[in-house]
Amino acid sequence: MLHASVSVDPAFRVGPVRRRTFGSFVEHLGRCVYTGIHDPEAPSADEDGFRRDVIDLTRELGISTVRYPGGNFVSGYRWEDGIGPVADRPRRLDLAWHSTEPNIVGVDEFMKWSAKSGTEPMMAVNLGTRGIQEALDLLEYCNVPGGTHWSDLRRANGAEDPYRIRMWCLGNEMDGPWQVGARTADEYGRLAARTASAMRMVDPGIELVACGSSASMMPTFGEWERTVLGHTHEQVDYISAHAYYFEEDGDLGSFLASSVDMDHFIESVVAAADLVRAQKKEKKRIHLSFDEWNVWYQKRADSKPPTGDDWPVAPVLLEDRYNVADAVVVGSLLISLLRRTDRVHAASLAQLVNVIAPIMTEPGGRAWRQTTFHPFAQASNLAHGDVLRLAIDAPEYETARFGGVPVIDAVATRDPESGEVVIFAVNRSTTDEVALDVDLRAVPGLRVLGATSLSNPDHTWSATADDDASVAPVANTTASVADGRASALLPPVSWNVIRLGR
């Protein structure tokens, strides 16, 4: 057995728990929209064709914001195609995913779904094939009360009140050669700055996200952020970050340490943003919108779009089936995002349904939870108040990608009103149980309110529609408190939550 210790102290406050950290992403990709959130043939479908079971699971998951409609899809999207009578809407080729977009679901439908699911919309504008005017038109349609062409058209389409969408993404992954309308950092930076300035003329209260580099391994990374923020620092509030992780060549140890890369990624983007701030002698800080992150097995066959003359509607794409190890990694990435709540002010798990998602559906049939559903739901529903940085002392194990990595990673939150402390921890060891010792002397008088672990002797176990409960988090009965210290045994390859209160 291995031994590790952490110290909890309210003085080590990083910042508040931000609800927008627990956002998600709905893109017109694969079955995310059609047979995902919208499926009139499903037994659970409501009067608008939305799946009630998916709405219920979205609420259970604790989703705060939902980024829409992309993603790669947005760089070729004509938003006007998705408004007005459905029978009159055109079918279009989607170049991003080599599919046909029927435009059955558009802005108004998504906003109905957002209201039903209790989520905040985060809208993206097309800066790939389009530009300033189209972004202004969409903003007018969504946020202006009435008396203009686009706002009155929204009212005629059944939405009397403006949507008042606050968060807007200025394009998507514009340095990616796969992106329709990809641009250089200078080209994009100038366009994003002009678009942002014009949009603020319509609605000064909106919050704007500039595109960061599409991945930290891109040759443009770092210099892209510096150049783009050089143009947009005065106009935007956030810079985006995107990262995906997967187990490669059976290297489970490195995979379980994926958050080491995320930590470095966050530090690098923060450094680039702060460099521009210093150069411009600005007081304003640019924060991160980590609006795409997840485990994604990009080399699998079902991640390859159709080709040739095959342009299907809602094909099966990116439908990864997640196992226990994947769930532990998702938990560890959440720990990283929480730990940098001082600079990560929003995040979006990509995506919500069917496409690399915690929720899966059968067309016209059942919905179920993947293994990755559970760490996200627990963190979203239990993290309140302040994020505390923990002093961690743990043995290391060697990885091929990152060298020596602590077997334990953890973060804590504390609700100042109730005094409740919640510890979120992962055990990365593939072989050993870890005896965790928690120093609580700075927060006296606590007892265990509950403790759970998600693990399995077979870390490759995956959920199905027939069984999505066998590896749900179960009570960890080893957790206890005595003499100002808590203790618990954490199984190998596990996600763990310990709730402490009075």
Residue pairs with C-beta under 8 A, 6 or more apart in sequence:
1 432
1 433
1 434
1 435
1 489
2 394
2 395
2 407
2 429
2 432
2 433
2 434
2 435
3 395
3 434
3 435
3 437
4 392
4 393
4 394
4 395
4 406
4 407
4 408
4 434
4 435
4 436
4 437
5 392
5 393
5 394
5 436
5 437
5 438
5 439
6 390
6 391
6 392
6 393
6 408
6 410
6 412
6 423
6 425
6 436
6 437
6 438
6 439
7 390
7 391
7 438
7 439
7 442
8 388
8 390
8 412
8 414
8 421
8 423
8 438
8 439
8 440
8 442
8 443
9 388
9 391
9 442
9 443
10 386
10 388
10 414
10 416
10 442
10 443
11 442
12 388
12 389
12 390
12 391
13 386
13 387
13 388
13 389
14 339
14 340
14 341
14 342
14 386
14 387
14 388
14 389
15 341
15 342
15 386
15 387
16 341
16 385
16 386
16 387
17 338
17 341
17 383
17 384
17 385
17 386
17 387
17 413
18 341
18 344
18 345
18 346
19 64
20 64
20 65
20 120
20 345
20 346
20 347
21 64
21 337
21 338
21 341
21 344
21 345
21 346
21 347
22 62
22 63
22 64
22 347
22 376
22 379
22 380
23 63
23 64
23 65
23 66
23 67
23 120
23 122
23 291
23 346
23 347
23 348
23 349
24 58
24 61
24 63
24 65
24 66
24 67
24 119
24 348
24 349
24 350
24 351
24 352
25 66
25 67
25 68
25 71
25 291
25 292
25 348
25 349
25 350
25 351
25 352
26 32
26 33
26 36
26 37
26 66
26 67
26 68
26 69
26 110
26 351
26 352
26 353
27 33
27 67
27 68
27 69
27 70
27 71
27 72
27 73
27 74
27 350
27 351
27 355
28 69
28 70
28 71
28 73
28 77
28 94
28 101
28 105
29 70
29 71
29 72
29 73
29 96
29 97
29 99
29 317
29 318
29 351
29 355
30 97
30 99
30 314
30 315
30 316
30 317
30 318
30 319
30 354
30 355
31 314
31 315
31 316
31 317
31 319
31 353
31 354
31 355
31 361
31 363
32 351
32 352
32 353
32 354
32 355
32 357
33 105
33 314
34 102
34 104
34 105
34 313
34 314
35 42
35 314
35 354
35 361
35 363
35 364
36 51
36 54
36 352
36 353
36 354
36 355
36 357
36 361
37 50
37 51
37 54
37 55
37 105
37 113
37 352
37 353
38 49
38 50
38 51
38 104
38 105
38 109
38 113
39 45
39 49
39 51
39 361
39 363
39 364
40 49
41 363
41 364
42 51
42 53
42 361
42 363
42 364
42 365
43 364
43 365
44 51
44 52
44 53
44 54
44 367
45 51
45 52
46 52
46 116
48 109
48 112
48 113
50 112
50 113
50 116
51 361
51 367
53 361
53 366
53 367
54 353
54 359
54 361
54 367
55 113
55 116
55 117
57 359
57 367
57 369
57 373
58 117
58 118
58 119
58 352
58 359
59 117
59 118
60 377
61 358
61 359
61 373
61 376
61 377
61 380
62 376
62 377
62 379
62 380
62 381
63 117
63 119
63 352
63 380
64 119
64 120
64 380
65 119
65 120
65 121
65 122
65 167
65 346
65 348
66 114
66 117
66 119
66 120
66 121
66 122
66 348
66 352
67 122
67 124
67 169
67 291
67 348
68 110
68 121
68 122
68 123
68 124
69 77
69 79
69 110
69 124
70 77
70 96
70 124
70 172
71 96
71 124
71 172
71 292
71 350
72 96
72 97
72 172
72 173
72 176
72 178
72 179
72 180
73 94
73 96
73 97
73 101
74 124
74 125
74 126
74 128
74 169
74 171
74 172
75 96
75 126
75 127
75 128
75 129
75 171
75 172
75 174
75 179
75 180
75 181
76 94
76 95
76 96
76 126
76 128
76 129
76 180
76 181
77 101
77 126
78 92
78 126
78 130
78 134
79 106
79 107
79 126
79 134
79 137
79 138
79 141
80 137
81 89
81 90
81 92
81 101
81 103
81 106
82 89
82 103
82 105
82 106
82 107
82 108
82 109
83 89
83 106
83 107
83 108
83 141
83 153
83 154
83 157
84 153
84 157
86 103
86 104
89 102
89 103
89 104
89 106
90 103
91 100
91 101
91 102
91 103
92 100
92 101
92 103
93 99
93 100
93 101
93 311
94 100
94 101
95 180
96 178
96 179
96 180
97 305
97 315
97 317
98 305
98 306
98 307
98 310
98 311
99 305
99 306
99 311
99 312
99 313
99 314
99 315
99 317
100 311
100 312
100 313
101 313
102 313
107 138
107 141
107 142
108 154
108 157
108 158
108 159
110 121
111 121
111 142
111 159
111 163
114 120
114 121
120 166
120 167
121 163
121 165
121 167
122 165
122 167
122 168
122 169
122 291
122 346
122 348
123 138
123 142
123 165
123 167
123 168
123 169
124 168
124 169
124 171
124 172
125 134
125 135
125 138
125 139
125 168
125 169
125 170
125 171
125 195
126 134
126 135
126 171
127 135
127 170
127 171
127 174
127 181
127 188
127 191
127 192
127 195
128 171
128 172
128 174
128 179
128 180
128 181
128 182
129 180
129 181
131 191
131 195
132 191
132 194
132 195
132 198
135 170
135 195
135 198
135 199
136 198
136 199
136 202
137 150
138 150
139 168
139 199
139 202
139 203
139 206
140 148
140 149
140 150
140 151
140 202
141 150
141 151
141 153
141 154
142 154
142 162
142 163
142 164
142 165
143 162
143 163
143 164
143 165
143 202
143 203
143 206
144 150
144 151
144 162
144 202
144 203
145 151
145 161
145 162
146 152
146 155
146 162
151 162
154 162
165 206
166 205
166 206
166 207
167 206
167 207
167 209
167 289
167 346
168 199
168 206
168 207
168 208
168 209
169 209
169 211
169 240
169 289
169 291
170 192
170 195
170 196
170 208
170 209
170 210
170 211
170 232
170 236
171 188
171 192
171 211
172 179
172 211
173 179
173 211
173 214
173 242
174 181
174 182
174 183
174 188
174 211
174 214
175 182
175 183
175 184
175 185
175 188
175 211
175 213
175 214
175 218
175 220
175 224
176 182
176 214
176 218
179 214
183 191
185 220
185 223
185 224
185 227
185 228
186 227
186 231
188 211
188 228
189 210
189 227
189 228
189 229
189 230
189 231
189 232
190 231
192 210
192 211
192 228
192 231
192 232
192 235
192 236
193 231
193 232
193 234
193 235
196 208
196 210
196 232
196 235
196 236
197 235
199 206
199 208
200 206
200 208
200 235
207 237
207 238
208 235
208 236
208 237
208 238
209 236
209 237
209 238
209 239
209 240
209 289
209 291
209 346
210 228
210 229
210 232
210 236
210 238
210 239
210 240
211 228
211 239
211 240
212 224
212 225
212 228
212 239
212 240
212 241
212 242
212 269
213 220
213 221
213 222
213 224
213 225
214 242
215 221
215 242
215 243
215 244
216 243
216 261
216 264
216 265
216 268
218 224
221 268
222 268
222 272
225 239
225 269
225 272
225 273
226 272
226 275
226 276
228 239
229 236
229 239
229 272
229 273
229 276
229 286
230 276
230 279
233 276
233 277
233 280
233 282
233 284
233 286
234 280
234 282
234 284
236 286
237 286
237 287
238 286
238 287
238 288
238 289
238 345
238 346
239 269
239 273
239 286
239 287
239 288
239 289
240 288
240 289
240 290
240 291
240 292
241 265
241 266
241 269
241 288
241 289
241 290
241 291
241 293
242 290
242 291
242 292
242 293
242 350
243 261
243 262
243 265
243 290
243 292
243 293
244 292
244 293
244 294
244 295
244 296
244 298
244 350
244 356
245 255
245 258
245 261
245 262
245 294
245 295
245 296
245 329
245 333
246 255
246 295
246 296
246 297
246 298
246 299
247 255
247 297
247 325
247 326
248 254
248 255
251 399
251 400
251 401
252 325
252 430
252 459
252 493
253 397
253 398
253 399
253 400
253 405
253 428
253 430
254 399
254 400
254 401
254 402
255 325
255 329
256 325
256 328
256 329
256 332
256 426
256 428
256 430
256 493
257 399
257 401
257 402
257 405
257 428
258 295
258 329
258 332
258 333
259 329
259 332
259 333
259 335
259 336
259 409
260 402
260 405
261 401
261 402
262 293
262 333
262 336
262 337
263 336
263 339
263 340
266 288
266 290
266 336
266 340
266 343
266 344
269 288
270 288
270 340
270 343
273 285
273 286
273 287
273 288
274 285
276 282
276 286
277 284
277 285
277 286
285 343
287 343
287 344
287 345
287 346
288 340
288 343
288 344
288 345
288 346
289 345
289 346
289 347
289 348
290 337
290 344
290 346
290 347
290 348
291 346
291 347
291 348
291 350
292 348
292 350
293 333
293 337
293 347
293 348
293 349
293 350
294 330
294 349
294 350
294 351
294 356
294 372
295 320
295 322
295 326
295 329
295 330
295 356
295 372
296 303
296 318
296 320
296 350
296 356
297 303
297 320
300 320
302 316
302 317
302 318
302 319
302 320
303 317
303 318
303 320
305 315
305 317
306 312
306 315
317 355
318 355
318 356
319 354
319 355
319 356
319 360
320 326
320 356
321 370
321 462
321 463
322 330
322 358
322 370
322 371
322 372
322 462
322 463
323 371
323 459
323 460
323 461
323 462
324 371
324 454
324 455
324 456
324 458
324 459
324 460
324 461
324 471
324 493
325 459
325 460
325 493
326 371
326 372
327 370
327 371
327 372
327 374
327 375
327 454
327 471
327 495
328 375
328 426
328 428
328 454
328 455
328 459
328 493
328 494
328 495
330 349
330 372
330 375
330 376
331 375
331 379
331 424
331 426
331 454
331 495
332 409
332 426
332 428
332 495
334 375
334 376
334 379
334 424
335 409
335 410
335 411
335 424
335 425
335 426
337 344
337 347
338 379
338 383
338 387
338 411
338 413
338 424
339 387
339 389
339 411
341 387
349 358
349 376
350 356
351 357
352 358
352 359
353 359
353 360
353 361
354 360
354 361
357 370
358 369
358 370
358 372
358 373
358 376
359 367
359 368
359 369
359 370
359 373
360 367
360 368
360 369
360 370
360 465
361 367
361 368
362 465
365 465
366 465
368 463
368 464
368 465
368 468
369 463
369 468
369 472
370 462
370 463
370 468
371 454
371 461
371 462
371 463
371 471
374 454
374 472
374 473
374 495
375 454
375 495
378 424
378 452
378 473
378 497
379 424
382 413
382 422
382 497
382 499
383 413
383 422
383 424
384 413
384 415
384 418
384 420
384 422
385 413
385 414
385 415
385 416
385 417
385 420
386 413
386 414
386 415
386 416
387 411
387 412
387 413
388 411
388 412
388 413
388 414
388 421
389 411
390 410
390 411
390 412
390 423
392 406
392 408
392 409
392 410
394 406
394 407
394 408
394 434
395 406
395 407
396 404
396 405
396 406
396 407
397 404
397 405
397 407
397 428
397 429
398 404
398 405
399 405
405 428
406 428
407 427
407 428
407 429
407 432
407 434
408 425
408 426
408 427
408 428
408 434
408 436
408 490
409 425
409 426
409 428
410 423
410 424
410 425
410 426
411 423
411 424
412 421
412 422
412 423
412 424
413 421
413 422
413 424
414 420
414 421
414 422
414 443
415 421
418 501
419 443
419 446
419 501
419 502
420 449
420 499
420 500
420 501
421 440
421 443
421 446
421 499
421 500
421 501
422 497
422 498
422 499
422 500
423 438
423 486
423 496
423 497
423 498
423 500
424 495
424 496
424 497
425 436
425 490
425 495
425 496
425 497
425 498
426 494
426 495
426 496
427 433
427 434
427 455
427 490
427 491
427 492
427 493
427 494
427 496
428 493
429 492
429 493
430 459
430 492
430 493
431 492
432 492
433 489
433 490
433 491
433 492
434 489
434 490
435 487
435 488
435 489
435 490
436 487
436 488
436 489
436 490
437 485
437 486
437 487
438 485
438 486
438 487
438 488
438 498
439 484
439 485
440 446
440 481
440 484
440 485
440 486
440 500
441 484
441 485
443 500
444 484
445 502
446 481
446 486
446 500
446 501
446 502
447 481
447 500
447 501
447 502
448 479
448 480
448 481
448 486
448 498
448 499
448 500
449 499
449 500
449 501
450 475
450 497
450 498
450 499
451 475
451 476
451 477
451 478
451 479
451 488
451 496
451 497
451 498
451 499
452 473
452 474
452 475
452 476
452 496
452 497
453 473
453 474
453 476
453 490
453 491
453 494
453 495
453 496
454 471
454 472
454 473
454 474
454 494
454 495
454 496
455 471
455 491
455 492
455 493
455 494
455 495
456 470
456 471
456 493
459 493
461 470
461 471
463 469
463 470
463 471
473 495
473 497
476 488
476 489
476 490
476 496
476 498
478 487
478 488
478 489
479 486
479 487
479 488
479 498
480 486
480 487
480 488
481 487
481 500
486 498
486 500
488 496
488 498
490 496
